Amino acid sequence: MTEVELYGGPLDGQTVPVDTDDGDPDPWTAILTPGCAHPGGRSLYAPDPAGRWRWVQDVPWDAM
């Protein structure tokens, strides 16, 4: 596990632990947050080409 800072979205500036498995071709994390656009949904963050974990979108729970 690694602590990463989140950029953009409802959790901007917060740090969270993520599992940074080097073998994963599409790393991301989905976090339950009160600021999510979908009640009970998750805010999805993924690393950009520079390695910063940026907000991608909010996802409804049933779409996960």
Rosetta constraint file for C-alpha pairs under 8 A:
AtomPair CA 1 CA 17 HARMONIC 5.92 0.50
AtomPair CA 1 CA 18 HARMONIC 5.38 0.50
AtomPair CA 1 CA 19 HARMONIC 4.56 0.50
AtomPair CA 1 CA 20 HARMONIC 6.33 0.50
AtomPair CA 2 CA 17 HARMONIC 5.27 0.50
AtomPair CA 2 CA 18 HARMONIC 5.41 0.50
AtomPair CA 2 CA 19 HARMONIC 6.36 0.50
AtomPair CA 2 CA 20 HARMONIC 6.63 0.50
AtomPair CA 3 CA 15 HARMONIC 6.16 0.50
AtomPair CA 3 CA 16 HARMONIC 5.35 0.50
AtomPair CA 3 CA 17 HARMONIC 4.31 0.50
AtomPair CA 3 CA 18 HARMONIC 6.30 0.50
AtomPair CA 4 CA 15 HARMONIC 5.27 0.50
AtomPair CA 4 CA 16 HARMONIC 5.61 0.50
AtomPair CA 4 CA 17 HARMONIC 6.30 0.50
AtomPair CA 4 CA 18 HARMONIC 6.99 0.50
AtomPair CA 4 CA 53 HARMONIC 6.98 0.50
AtomPair CA 5 CA 12 HARMONIC 7.92 0.50
AtomPair CA 5 CA 13 HARMONIC 6.00 0.50
AtomPair CA 5 CA 14 HARMONIC 5.65 0.50
AtomPair CA 5 CA 15 HARMONIC 4.26 0.50
AtomPair CA 5 CA 16 HARMONIC 6.65 0.50
AtomPair CA 5 CA 52 HARMONIC 7.48 0.50
AtomPair CA 5 CA 53 HARMONIC 6.60 0.50
AtomPair CA 6 CA 11 HARMONIC 6.41 0.50
AtomPair CA 6 CA 12 HARMONIC 5.29 0.50
AtomPair CA 6 CA 13 HARMONIC 5.43 0.50
AtomPair CA 6 CA 14 HARMONIC 5.64 0.50
AtomPair CA 6 CA 15 HARMONIC 6.05 0.50
AtomPair CA 6 CA 16 HARMONIC 7.61 0.50
AtomPair CA 6 CA 45 HARMONIC 7.41 0.50
AtomPair CA 6 CA 52 HARMONIC 7.36 0.50
AtomPair CA 6 CA 53 HARMONIC 5.20 0.50
AtomPair CA 6 CA 54 HARMONIC 5.85 0.50
AtomPair CA 6 CA 55 HARMONIC 7.24 0.50
AtomPair CA 7 CA 11 HARMONIC 7.31 0.50
AtomPair CA 7 CA 12 HARMONIC 4.64 0.50
AtomPair CA 7 CA 13 HARMONIC 5.94 0.50
AtomPair CA 7 CA 52 HARMONIC 7.23 0.50
AtomPair CA 7 CA 53 HARMONIC 6.10 0.50
AtomPair CA 7 CA 54 HARMONIC 4.65 0.50
AtomPair CA 7 CA 55 HARMONIC 6.18 0.50
AtomPair CA 8 CA 12 HARMONIC 4.64 0.50
AtomPair CA 8 CA 13 HARMONIC 7.74 0.50
AtomPair CA 8 CA 54 HARMONIC 5.95 0.50
AtomPair CA 8 CA 55 HARMONIC 5.24 0.50
AtomPair CA 9 CA 43 HARMONIC 7.59 0.50
AtomPair CA 9 CA 54 HARMONIC 7.84 0.50
AtomPair CA 9 CA 55 HARMONIC 5.17 0.50
AtomPair CA 9 CA 56 HARMONIC 7.88 0.50
AtomPair CA 9 CA 57 HARMONIC 7.80 0.50
AtomPair CA 10 CA 33 HARMONIC 7.50 0.50
AtomPair CA 10 CA 35 HARMONIC 5.22 0.50
AtomPair CA 10 CA 36 HARMONIC 6.78 0.50
AtomPair CA 10 CA 43 HARMONIC 7.57 0.50
AtomPair CA 11 CA 33 HARMONIC 7.76 0.50
AtomPair CA 11 CA 35 HARMONIC 7.85 0.50
AtomPair CA 18 CA 29 HARMONIC 7.02 0.50
AtomPair CA 20 CA 27 HARMONIC 7.36 0.50
AtomPair CA 21 CA 27 HARMONIC 7.83 0.50
AtomPair CA 27 CA 46 HARMONIC 6.21 0.50
AtomPair CA 27 CA 47 HARMONIC 7.18 0.50
AtomPair CA 28 CA 44 HARMONIC 6.96 0.50
AtomPair CA 28 CA 45 HARMONIC 5.63 0.50
AtomPair CA 28 CA 46 HARMONIC 4.27 0.50
AtomPair CA 28 CA 47 HARMONIC 7.02 0.50
AtomPair CA 29 CA 44 HARMONIC 5.77 0.50
AtomPair CA 29 CA 45 HARMONIC 5.40 0.50
AtomPair CA 29 CA 46 HARMONIC 6.44 0.50
AtomPair CA 30 CA 42 HARMONIC 5.39 0.50
AtomPair CA 30 CA 43 HARMONIC 5.38 0.50
AtomPair CA 30 CA 44 HARMONIC 4.32 0.50
AtomPair CA 30 CA 45 HARMONIC 6.34 0.50
AtomPair CA 31 CA 42 HARMONIC 4.96 0.50
AtomPair CA 31 CA 43 HARMONIC 5.22 0.50
AtomPair CA 31 CA 44 HARMONIC 6.46 0.50
AtomPair CA 32 CA 36 HARMONIC 7.50 0.50
AtomPair CA 32 CA 40 HARMONIC 7.11 0.50
AtomPair CA 32 CA 41 HARMONIC 6.32 0.50
AtomPair CA 32 CA 42 HARMONIC 4.54 0.50
AtomPair CA 32 CA 43 HARMONIC 6.45 0.50
AtomPair CA 33 CA 41 HARMONIC 7.71 0.50
AtomPair CA 33 CA 42 HARMONIC 6.35 0.50
AtomPair CA 33 CA 43 HARMONIC 6.75 0.50
AtomPair CA 34 CA 39 HARMONIC 7.71 0.50
AtomPair CA 36 CA 40 HARMONIC 7.85 0.50
AtomPair CA 36 CA 41 HARMONIC 6.36 0.50
AtomPair CA 36 CA 42 HARMONIC 6.16 0.50
AtomPair CA 36 CA 43 HARMONIC 5.86 0.50
AtomPair CA 36 CA 58 HARMONIC 5.91 0.50
AtomPair CA 36 CA 59 HARMONIC 7.99 0.50
AtomPair CA 37 CA 41 HARMONIC 7.54 0.50
AtomPair CA 37 CA 58 HARMONIC 6.05 0.50
AtomPair CA 37 CA 59 HARMONIC 7.90 0.50
AtomPair CA 38 CA 42 HARMONIC 7.53 0.50
AtomPair CA 38 CA 58 HARMONIC 6.93 0.50
AtomPair CA 38 CA 59 HARMONIC 6.78 0.50
AtomPair CA 38 CA 60 HARMONIC 5.35 0.50
AtomPair CA 38 CA 61 HARMONIC 7.85 0.50
AtomPair CA 39 CA 60 HARMONIC 7.41 0.50
AtomPair CA 40 CA 60 HARMONIC 7.01 0.50
AtomPair CA 40 CA 61 HARMONIC 6.04 0.50
AtomPair CA 41 CA 58 HARMONIC 7.03 0.50
AtomPair CA 41 CA 59 HARMONIC 5.54 0.50
AtomPair CA 41 CA 60 HARMONIC 4.27 0.50
AtomPair CA 41 CA 61 HARMONIC 4.35 0.50
AtomPair CA 41 CA 62 HARMONIC 7.97 0.50
AtomPair CA 42 CA 58 HARMONIC 5.75 0.50
AtomPair CA 42 CA 59 HARMONIC 5.31 0.50
AtomPair CA 42 CA 60 HARMONIC 6.53 0.50
AtomPair CA 42 CA 61 HARMONIC 6.68 0.50
AtomPair CA 43 CA 55 HARMONIC 7.17 0.50
AtomPair CA 43 CA 56 HARMONIC 7.71 0.50
AtomPair CA 43 CA 57 HARMONIC 6.07 0.50
AtomPair CA 43 CA 58 HARMONIC 4.39 0.50
AtomPair CA 43 CA 59 HARMONIC 6.23 0.50
AtomPair CA 44 CA 55 HARMONIC 5.95 0.50
AtomPair CA 44 CA 56 HARMONIC 5.55 0.50
AtomPair CA 44 CA 57 HARMONIC 5.46 0.50
AtomPair CA 44 CA 58 HARMONIC 5.88 0.50
AtomPair CA 44 CA 59 HARMONIC 6.96 0.50
AtomPair CA 45 CA 53 HARMONIC 5.90 0.50
AtomPair CA 45 CA 54 HARMONIC 5.23 0.50
AtomPair CA 45 CA 55 HARMONIC 4.40 0.50
AtomPair CA 45 CA 56 HARMONIC 5.42 0.50
AtomPair CA 45 CA 57 HARMONIC 7.49 0.50
AtomPair CA 46 CA 52 HARMONIC 7.90 0.50
AtomPair CA 46 CA 53 HARMONIC 5.03 0.50
AtomPair CA 46 CA 54 HARMONIC 5.58 0.50
AtomPair CA 46 CA 55 HARMONIC 6.72 0.50
AtomPair CA 46 CA 56 HARMONIC 6.74 0.50
AtomPair CA 47 CA 51 HARMONIC 5.03 0.50
AtomPair CA 47 CA 52 HARMONIC 5.07 0.50
AtomPair CA 47 CA 53 HARMONIC 4.07 0.50
AtomPair CA 47 CA 54 HARMONIC 6.00 0.50
AtomPair CA 48 CA 52 HARMONIC 5.44 0.50
AtomPair CA 48 CA 53 HARMONIC 6.25 0.50
AtomPair CA 48 CA 54 HARMONIC 6.51 0.50
AtomPair CA 59 CA 63 HARMONIC 6.51 0.50
AtomPair CA 59 CA 64 HARMONIC 7.07 0.50
AtomPair CA 60 CA 64 HARMONIC 7.04 0.50
